[in-house]
Amino acid sequence: MTGDRRLRMFQIGDGLEICLPDTLQEMATYVFLEQEAWFEDEVGFVRRYLEPGMRAVDIGAAYGAYALVMAKAVGPTGRLWCYEPVAATAAALRRSVERNAHGWVDVVEAAVADADGEAEIHVGGDVELSTLVPNRTFDARRREIVRTVDFGREAGRLEFGALDFVKLDAEGMEMAIVDAAPAVFAPEDGPGPLVMMEMYAGAATSNREPCERMKRLGMEAYRLLRGPNVLVPLEGEPLTSETLNAFFCMPARAQSLAERGLLVRHLPEVSAPPGTWLSLVRTARWFELQSDVIGGLGDFPRSNDERDYMAALDLFAVYTADRQGRPPAERVAALKRSFEALKTLCERAPRLERYLSLARIGREYSEVPQTQVALAAFIKALMESPDPITFSEPFLLPSRRIERLLDEGNIRPSERSMEALIEMAGSATIEVYELHRHLSSYFTANEIDSLLRIVQSLPYASAEIERRLLLKSARDIDDIAPSAFFAQSAEPPLNPDIWRPA
């Protein structure tokens, strides 16, 4: 790779290609190379929600991290309008649209606002952080005069019709856009679109005002749960830096989403018979290692704390056991109760095994801060404990990837010993801790890289962790050194010409 602003096509999965600047100094390029997808979980939900024939708008499309996924989902019988004000970025997005033969996509080079006209945009170091500015205090080299469009008028000019989805990422202008076109977002007839709005744009605290204002339009607020990939009510939930996006819709749209199993409006009571989890995992290879090494699990649980622990795992088993047959509301309710019960237990009676399980359940429940606390506790024990770590309780692996690879027989522990069990648990912990320290290693320091390199020398090595380590080393010189890792990896890269030696 080179340090100039040349453009290059990258594979990003789903058979899609994206046109990006050929430099690691651009956040979008770095992220797509690192994760081979965009870093927001909401992309997967949008892919699941949109169907052929739907009509959607992407406001703040940037290079197309969402737009290309949306275009493929709605297909040639649907329509997608993408708004991107920065000229060079809009040109790159058009090239992506053309390369993927998405003829039903319109790229509009304009900023959506509350009035037609012109505005000055401050182009940040990364396009995703560009903002409309009301003054001329910014570096003139980073300013660009762009066309602005009133969203209400634009809806009439381009004949949007009844929209099914609007992605609204306008770096602080979101509510001005909604105020300019309330009938588009909350029509008197029809269900109105599902709206995904950016809620956190670098401020010290998130802003609850948009939730209240959308509520006054008659819209309900939801957030995404990572594990089940469904929307749940945002009401009463704290808005933190982890809440990047919220979803809003009218009750009729919410009802249709619930009927499709994509949204949960109310959580029912749910219970789990004792022994549900042990019955579910008894034949799993990762659990067989625990059972062989720990021993005595036939008598488990033996105390009140252990019974509370197993009750939390039993609820988690209700969430995981029957993904197809059990209603989403019951699965989400079981996941929520499992997380809350185990969090309380860890506060009252902490053990390393319980921290590992809490990290896995918290990750499924989109509780990243709690997940990181649990993972950090285990890493601290690995690094600082004067006594050898031993396990006497069963536990969940924080990494679903390692669990899956073990069960499929693609990796095997070196032996059946306490050291091998710690190696497996430690690898899963360090991997997931790195993946959740921030949305991308683009934003992180290198303080745990030595731990990551140890993990990469073990059978549990991860392709994404290898890419992260290479990218961190390459960023300053803007040139990636290929790795022999990818010549034999079970996870082949989407862009092999970048990662594999010639």
C-alpha positions as CSV (number, residue, x, y, z in Angstrom):
1,M,0.0,0.0,0.0
2,T,1.1,3.6,-0.6
3,G,0.6,6.8,1.3
4,D,-1.1,8.8,-1.5
5,R,-4.9,9.0,-2.0
6,R,-5.2,6.6,-4.9
7,L,-8.3,4.4,-4.8
8,R,-8.4,0.6,-4.8
9,M,-11.2,-2.0,-4.7
10,F,-11.4,-4.3,-1.7
11,Q,-13.4,-7.5,-1.2
12,I,-15.7,-7.1,1.9
13,G,-17.8,-10.3,1.9
14,D,-21.3,-11.1,0.5
15,G,-19.6,-11.0,-3.0
16,L,-19.3,-7.2,-2.6
17,E,-16.4,-4.9,-3.4
18,I,-15.8,-1.4,-2.0
19,C,-13.7,1.4,-3.4
20,L,-11.5,3.0,-0.8
21,P,-8.4,5.2,-0.5
22,D,-5.3,3.0,-0.8
23,T,-3.8,4.0,2.5
24,L,-3.9,2.8,6.1
25,Q,-4.3,6.4,7.3
26,E,-8.0,6.2,6.2
27,M,-10.1,4.7,8.9
28,A,-12.5,2.9,6.5
29,T,-9.6,1.2,4.7
30,Y,-8.0,0.1,7.9
31,V,-11.2,-1.2,9.4
32,F,-12.2,-3.2,6.2
33,L,-8.8,-4.7,6.0
34,E,-8.8,-5.6,9.7
35,Q,-12.3,-7.0,10.1
36,E,-13.3,-7.6,6.4
37,A,-16.6,-5.9,7.3
38,W,-17.7,-2.7,9.0
39,F,-17.3,-2.6,12.7
40,E,-20.8,-1.9,13.7
41,D,-23.0,-4.8,14.7
42,E,-26.0,-3.0,13.2
43,V,-24.8,-3.8,9.7
44,G,-25.8,-7.4,10.2
45,F,-29.2,-6.4,11.5
46,V,-29.9,-4.1,8.5
47,R,-28.9,-6.9,6.2
48,R,-31.4,-9.2,7.9
49,Y,-34.2,-6.6,8.0
50,L,-34.2,-5.3,4.4
51,E,-35.9,-7.5,1.8
52,P,-36.1,-7.4,-2.0
53,G,-38.3,-4.6,-3.2
54,M,-37.9,-2.3,-0.2
55,R,-37.1,1.4,-0.5
56,A,-34.3,2.9,1.7
57,V,-32.3,6.1,2.2
58,D,-28.7,6.2,3.5
59,I,-28.0,9.7,4.8
60,G,-24.2,10.1,5.4
61,A,-23.3,7.2,3.2
62,A,-19.5,7.9,3.2
63,Y,-17.8,5.1,1.3
64,G,-20.8,2.8,1.5
65,A,-20.2,0.6,4.5
66,Y,-23.9,0.3,4.9
67,A,-25.0,1.3,1.4
68,L,-23.5,-1.6,-0.4
69,V,-25.1,-4.1,2.0
70,M,-28.4,-2.3,1.8
71,A,-28.3,-2.3,-2.0
72,K,-27.7,-6.0,-2.2
73,A,-30.6,-6.6,0.2
74,V,-33.2,-4.6,-1.5
75,G,-32.2,-5.9,-5.0
76,P,-33.1,-4.6,-8.4
77,T,-36.8,-4.5,-7.5
78,G,-36.1,-2.0,-4.7
79,R,-34.5,1.5,-4.5
80,L,-31.8,3.1,-2.5
81,W,-30.8,6.7,-2.3
82,C,-27.4,7.5,-0.9
83,Y,-26.4,11.0,0.3
84,E,-22.7,11.9,0.6
85,P,-21.6,15.6,0.4
86,V,-17.8,15.2,0.1
87,A,-17.0,15.1,-3.6
88,A,-14.1,12.7,-3.6
89,T,-16.0,10.3,-1.3
90,A,-19.2,10.4,-3.4
91,A,-17.0,9.7,-6.5
92,A,-15.6,6.6,-4.8
93,L,-19.1,5.4,-3.7
94,R,-20.3,5.7,-7.4
95,R,-17.4,3.5,-8.4
96,S,-18.4,0.9,-5.9
97,V,-22.0,1.1,-7.1
98,E,-20.9,0.6,-10.7
99,R,-18.5,-2.2,-9.8
100,N,-21.2,-4.2,-8.0
101,A,-23.7,-3.5,-10.8
102,H,-26.3,-1.9,-8.4
103,G,-28.2,0.0,-11.0
104,W,-31.1,0.7,-8.6
105,V,-28.9,2.9,-6.4
106,D,-28.7,6.7,-6.7
107,V,-25.7,8.5,-5.3
108,V,-26.6,12.1,-4.5
109,E,-23.7,14.4,-3.9
110,A,-25.3,16.6,-1.2
111,A,-25.6,17.0,2.5
112,V,-29.1,16.4,3.9
113,A,-30.2,19.3,6.1
114,D,-33.2,21.4,6.9
115,A,-32.9,23.8,3.9
116,D,-31.8,23.8,0.3
117,G,-28.7,25.8,-0.3
118,E,-25.0,25.5,0.4
119,A,-22.9,24.9,3.5
120,E,-19.3,24.6,4.6
121,I,-18.2,21.2,5.6
122,H,-15.2,20.4,7.7
123,V,-13.6,17.2,6.2
124,G,-12.0,15.5,9.2
125,G,-9.0,13.1,9.0
126,D,-11.6,10.4,8.4
127,V,-14.6,11.0,6.1
128,E,-17.0,9.4,8.6
129,L,-16.2,12.3,11.0
130,S,-16.9,15.1,8.6
131,T,-19.2,17.8,9.9
132,L,-21.2,20.8,8.6
133,V,-19.8,23.9,10.3
134,P,-21.4,27.3,10.8
135,N,-18.2,29.4,10.9
136,R,-14.8,29.6,9.2
137,T,-12.5,28.8,12.1
138,F,-11.3,25.5,10.6
139,D,-8.2,24.9,8.5
140,A,-9.2,26.1,5.0
141,R,-7.5,23.1,3.5
142,R,-10.0,20.9,5.2
143,R,-13.1,22.9,4.2
144,E,-15.4,22.2,1.3
145,I,-18.5,24.0,0.1
146,V,-21.2,21.5,-0.5
147,R,-24.8,21.5,-1.6
148,T,-27.5,21.0,1.0
149,V,-31.0,19.7,0.5
150,D,-34.2,19.9,2.6
151,F,-35.1,16.3,3.2
152,G,-38.9,17.0,3.0
153,R,-38.5,18.6,-0.4
154,E,-36.1,16.0,-1.6
155,A,-38.6,13.2,-0.8
156,G,-41.0,14.9,-3.2
157,R,-38.5,15.7,-5.9
158,L,-37.1,12.1,-6.0
159,E,-40.5,10.5,-5.3
160,F,-39.2,8.3,-2.4
161,G,-42.7,7.0,-1.8
162,A,-43.3,4.9,1.3
163,L,-39.8,4.3,2.7
164,D,-39.0,1.1,4.6
165,F,-35.6,2.2,6.1
166,V,-33.6,5.4,6.7
167,K,-30.1,5.4,8.0
168,L,-29.5,8.8,9.6
169,D,-25.8,9.6,10.3
170,A,-25.3,13.3,9.9
171,E,-22.9,14.1,12.7
172,G,-25.2,16.2,14.8
173,M,-27.7,17.3,12.2
174,E,-30.0,14.4,12.7
175,M,-32.9,16.1,14.5
176,A,-32.8,19.1,12.1
177,I,-33.4,16.6,9.3
178,V,-36.2,15.0,11.1
179,D,-37.8,18.3,11.9
180,A,-37.7,19.3,8.2
181,A,-39.6,16.2,7.1
182,P,-41.7,14.8,10.0
183,A,-44.2,13.3,7.5
184,V,-41.4,11.1,6.0
185,F,-40.5,9.7,9.4
186,A,-43.9,9.5,11.0
187,P,-46.6,9.5,8.2
188,E,-50.3,9.7,9.1
189,D,-51.0,6.7,6.9
190,G,-48.7,3.7,6.5
191,P,-46.2,2.2,9.0
192,G,-43.4,4.7,8.2
193,P,-39.7,3.6,7.9
194,L,-37.5,2.0,10.5
195,V,-34.9,4.7,11.3
196,M,-31.4,4.0,12.5
197,M,-29.9,7.1,14.0
198,E,-26.4,7.7,15.2
199,M,-26.5,8.5,18.9
200,Y,-22.9,9.0,19.8
201,A,-20.6,11.2,17.7
202,G,-17.6,11.7,20.0
203,A,-19.3,13.7,22.7
204,A,-18.4,13.1,26.3
205,T,-21.9,11.8,27.0
206,S,-24.6,10.5,24.7
207,N,-27.7,12.7,24.1
208,R,-31.1,11.5,25.2
209,E,-32.9,14.5,23.5
210,P,-33.3,12.7,20.2
211,C,-35.1,9.8,22.0
212,E,-37.6,12.2,23.6
213,R,-38.2,14.1,20.4
214,M,-38.8,11.0,18.3
215,K,-41.1,9.8,21.0
216,R,-43.2,13.0,20.6
217,L,-43.6,12.0,17.0
218,G,-45.2,8.8,18.1
219,M,-42.1,6.7,17.5
220,E,-40.8,3.9,19.7
221,A,-37.1,3.6,20.5
222,Y,-35.0,0.4,20.3
223,R,-31.4,-0.9,20.5
224,L,-29.8,-3.9,19.0
225,L,-28.8,-7.0,21.0
226,R,-25.6,-8.4,19.5
227,G,-26.2,-12.1,20.2
228,P,-29.8,-12.7,19.1
229,N,-29.5,-9.9,16.5
230,V,-32.9,-8.4,17.4
231,L,-34.2,-5.1,18.6
232,V,-35.2,-4.5,22.2
233,P,-36.8,-1.4,23.8
234,L,-34.3,1.3,24.6
235,E,-36.6,2.8,27.3
236,G,-34.8,2.9,30.7
237,E,-31.5,1.8,29.2
238,P,-28.4,4.0,29.8
239,L,-27.0,5.7,26.7
240,T,-23.2,5.3,26.7
241,S,-20.4,5.5,24.2
242,E,-21.2,1.9,23.4
243,T,-24.7,2.9,22.1
244,L,-23.5,4.1,18.7
245,N,-26.9,3.8,17.1
246,A,-30.6,3.6,18.1
247,F,-33.6,2.5,16.1
248,F,-36.9,4.3,15.9
249,C,-40.2,3.4,14.3
250,M,-44.0,3.9,14.5
251,P,-46.0,1.1,16.3
252,A,-47.2,-0.4,13.1
253,R,-43.7,-0.9,11.8
254,A,-42.6,-2.3,15.2
255,Q,-45.5,-4.8,15.0
256,S,-44.4,-6.0,11.6
257,L,-40.8,-6.4,12.8
258,A,-42.1,-8.4,15.8
259,E,-44.0,-10.7,13.5
260,R,-40.9,-11.4,11.6
261,G,-39.0,-12.2,14.8
262,L,-36.7,-9.1,14.4
263,L,-38.0,-7.1,17.4
264,V,-39.1,-7.8,20.9
265,R,-41.6,-5.4,22.5
266,H,-42.2,-7.2,25.8
267,L,-40.3,-9.8,27.7
268,P,-42.2,-12.8,29.1
269,E,-41.5,-14.8,32.3
270,V,-39.1,-17.6,31.5
271,S,-37.5,-20.4,33.6
272,A,-35.0,-23.2,33.1
273,P,-35.1,-26.7,34.7
274,P,-31.9,-27.5,36.7
275,G,-29.4,-29.3,34.6
276,T,-30.4,-27.7,31.3
277,W,-27.0,-26.4,30.6
278,L,-25.1,-29.5,31.5
279,S,-27.3,-31.6,29.3
280,L,-26.8,-29.2,26.4
281,V,-23.0,-29.1,26.6
282,R,-22.2,-32.6,27.9
283,T,-20.9,-33.8,24.5
284,A,-19.2,-30.6,23.3
285,R,-15.5,-31.1,22.9
286,W,-14.5,-27.9,24.7
287,F,-16.6,-29.1,27.7
288,E,-15.1,-32.6,27.6
289,L,-11.7,-31.0,28.3
290,Q,-13.2,-29.2,31.3
291,S,-14.9,-32.3,32.6
292,D,-11.8,-34.5,32.2
293,V,-9.5,-31.9,33.9
294,I,-11.8,-30.6,36.7
295,G,-13.5,-33.9,37.5
296,G,-16.3,-34.3,39.9
297,L,-18.9,-32.4,37.9
298,G,-21.4,-35.1,38.4
299,D,-21.8,-33.8,41.9
300,F,-22.0,-30.2,40.8
301,P,-23.6,-27.9,42.2
302,R,-22.8,-28.5,45.8
303,S,-23.4,-25.1,47.5
304,N,-26.0,-22.2,47.2
305,D,-23.5,-20.1,45.2
306,E,-22.9,-23.0,42.8
307,R,-26.6,-23.5,42.5
308,D,-27.1,-19.8,41.6
309,Y,-24.2,-20.1,39.1
310,M,-25.7,-23.1,37.4
311,A,-29.2,-21.5,37.4
312,A,-27.7,-18.6,35.4
313,L,-26.0,-21.1,33.0
314,D,-29.3,-23.0,32.6
315,L,-31.0,-19.8,31.5
316,F,-28.2,-19.2,29.0
317,A,-28.9,-22.7,27.7
318,V,-32.5,-21.7,27.1
319,Y,-31.3,-18.8,25.0
320,T,-28.8,-20.9,23.0
321,A,-30.5,-24.4,22.7
322,D,-33.5,-23.8,20.4
323,R,-32.7,-20.9,18.1
324,Q,-35.3,-21.9,15.5
325,G,-38.2,-23.1,17.6
326,R,-38.3,-20.9,20.6
327,P,-39.9,-17.4,20.2
328,P,-37.3,-14.5,20.2
329,A,-39.0,-12.9,23.2
330,E,-38.4,-16.0,25.3
331,R,-34.8,-16.3,24.2
332,V,-34.1,-12.6,24.9
333,A,-35.8,-12.9,28.3
334,A,-33.6,-15.9,29.2
335,L,-30.5,-14.1,28.1
336,K,-31.4,-11.0,30.1
337,R,-32.1,-13.0,33.2
338,S,-28.9,-15.1,32.8
339,F,-26.8,-12.0,32.5
340,E,-28.4,-10.2,35.5
341,A,-28.2,-13.3,37.7
342,L,-24.5,-14.0,36.9
343,K,-23.5,-10.3,37.2
344,T,-25.1,-10.2,40.7
345,L,-23.3,-13.5,41.7
346,C,-19.9,-12.2,40.5
347,E,-20.3,-9.1,42.6
348,R,-21.2,-11.3,45.6
349,A,-19.0,-14.3,45.1
350,P,-16.5,-13.8,42.4
351,R,-14.5,-16.6,40.8
352,L,-12.5,-16.8,37.6
353,E,-14.8,-19.4,36.1
354,R,-17.8,-17.1,36.7
355,Y,-16.0,-14.1,35.2
356,L,-15.3,-16.2,32.0
357,S,-19.0,-17.1,31.8
358,L,-20.1,-13.6,32.5
359,A,-17.8,-12.3,29.7
360,R,-19.5,-14.7,27.2
361,I,-23.0,-13.9,28.3
362,G,-22.3,-10.1,28.5
363,R,-21.0,-10.2,24.9
364,E,-24.2,-11.8,23.7
365,Y,-26.3,-9.2,25.6
366,S,-24.3,-6.3,24.2
367,E,-22.9,-5.3,27.6
368,V,-19.4,-4.5,26.5
369,P,-18.2,-2.6,29.6
370,Q,-19.2,-5.5,31.9
371,T,-17.6,-8.0,29.5
372,Q,-14.3,-6.1,29.6
373,V,-14.3,-5.9,33.4
374,A,-14.8,-9.7,33.5
375,L,-12.1,-10.4,30.9
376,A,-9.6,-8.0,32.6
377,A,-10.1,-9.8,35.9
378,F,-9.0,-13.0,34.3
379,I,-6.1,-11.5,32.4
380,K,-4.9,-9.8,35.7
381,A,-4.9,-13.3,37.4
382,L,-3.0,-14.7,34.5
383,M,-0.3,-12.0,34.7
384,E,-0.1,-11.3,38.4
385,S,-1.3,-14.2,40.5
386,P,1.5,-15.6,42.7
387,D,-0.2,-19.0,42.7
388,P,-1.0,-21.2,39.7
389,I,-4.5,-20.8,38.4
390,T,-6.8,-23.8,38.9
391,F,-10.4,-24.4,37.9
392,S,-13.0,-26.3,40.0
393,E,-16.2,-25.1,38.3
394,P,-17.3,-25.4,34.6
395,F,-17.4,-22.3,32.5
396,L,-18.3,-20.8,29.2
397,L,-15.6,-19.9,26.7
398,P,-15.6,-16.1,26.0
399,S,-14.8,-16.8,22.3
400,R,-17.5,-18.5,20.2
401,R,-14.9,-18.9,17.5
402,I,-12.6,-21.1,19.6
403,E,-15.6,-23.0,20.9
404,R,-16.8,-23.7,17.3
405,L,-13.3,-24.7,16.1
406,L,-12.9,-27.1,18.9
407,D,-16.3,-28.7,18.3
408,E,-15.6,-29.0,14.6
409,G,-12.3,-30.7,15.3
410,N,-10.3,-28.0,13.5
411,I,-8.1,-27.5,16.6
412,R,-7.3,-29.8,19.5
413,P,-5.8,-29.0,22.9
414,S,-2.2,-30.1,23.2
415,E,-3.1,-32.4,26.1
416,R,-5.8,-33.0,28.7
417,S,-4.3,-31.1,31.7
418,M,-5.0,-28.0,33.8
419,E,-2.3,-26.2,31.8
420,A,-4.1,-27.0,28.5
421,L,-7.4,-25.8,30.0
422,I,-5.8,-22.6,31.1
423,E,-4.2,-22.2,27.7
424,M,-7.7,-22.6,26.0
425,A,-9.4,-20.2,28.5
426,G,-6.5,-17.7,28.3
427,S,-6.5,-17.6,24.5
428,A,-10.2,-17.0,24.4
429,T,-10.0,-14.3,27.0
430,I,-7.1,-12.4,25.4
431,E,-8.7,-12.6,21.9
432,V,-12.1,-11.3,23.0
433,Y,-10.6,-8.6,25.2
434,E,-8.6,-7.2,22.3
435,L,-11.6,-7.4,19.9
436,H,-13.7,-5.3,22.4
437,R,-11.2,-2.8,23.7
438,H,-12.5,-0.5,21.0
439,L,-14.4,-0.8,17.8
440,S,-11.1,-1.3,16.0
441,S,-7.3,-1.4,16.7
442,Y,-7.2,1.8,14.6
443,F,-8.1,3.5,18.0
444,T,-6.1,1.4,20.4
445,A,-2.5,1.4,21.7
446,N,-0.3,-1.7,21.7
447,E,-0.2,-2.5,25.4
448,I,-1.4,-6.2,25.1
449,D,0.3,-7.0,21.8
450,S,2.8,-9.2,23.6
451,L,-0.1,-11.3,24.9
452,L,-1.6,-11.5,21.5
453,R,1.6,-12.8,20.0
454,I,1.7,-15.5,22.6
455,V,-1.9,-16.5,21.6
456,Q,-1.0,-16.5,18.0
457,S,1.8,-19.0,18.6
458,L,-0.8,-21.5,20.0
459,P,-3.4,-23.7,18.2
460,Y,-6.1,-21.0,18.9
461,A,-4.5,-18.4,16.6
462,S,-7.1,-16.0,15.0
463,A,-6.9,-14.6,11.4
464,E,-8.4,-11.2,12.6
465,I,-5.9,-10.9,15.5
466,E,-3.1,-11.6,13.0
467,R,-4.4,-8.9,10.7
468,R,-4.6,-6.5,13.7
469,L,-1.0,-7.1,14.7
470,L,0.2,-6.6,11.1
471,L,-1.8,-3.5,10.6
472,K,-0.6,-1.9,13.9
473,S,3.0,-2.5,12.7
474,A,2.3,-1.3,9.2
475,R,0.3,1.9,9.9
476,D,3.2,4.3,10.4
477,I,4.9,3.2,7.2
478,D,1.6,2.6,5.3
479,D,2.8,-0.7,3.9
480,I,1.7,-4.2,5.0
481,A,4.2,-7.0,5.2
482,P,2.6,-10.3,4.1
483,S,2.5,-13.1,6.6
484,A,3.1,-16.8,6.2
485,F,0.2,-17.3,8.6
486,F,-2.3,-16.8,5.8
487,A,-0.8,-19.4,3.6
488,Q,-2.1,-22.1,5.8
489,S,-4.9,-20.4,7.8
490,A,-8.3,-22.1,8.1
491,E,-9.8,-18.6,7.7
492,P,-8.6,-17.5,4.3
493,P,-8.5,-13.7,3.8
494,L,-10.9,-11.9,1.4
495,N,-7.9,-10.0,-0.1
496,P,-5.2,-12.6,-0.3
497,D,-3.0,-10.5,-2.5
498,I,-2.5,-8.1,0.5
499,W,-1.9,-10.7,3.2
500,R,-0.2,-13.7,1.6
501,P,3.4,-13.8,0.5
502,A,3.9,-13.8,-3.3
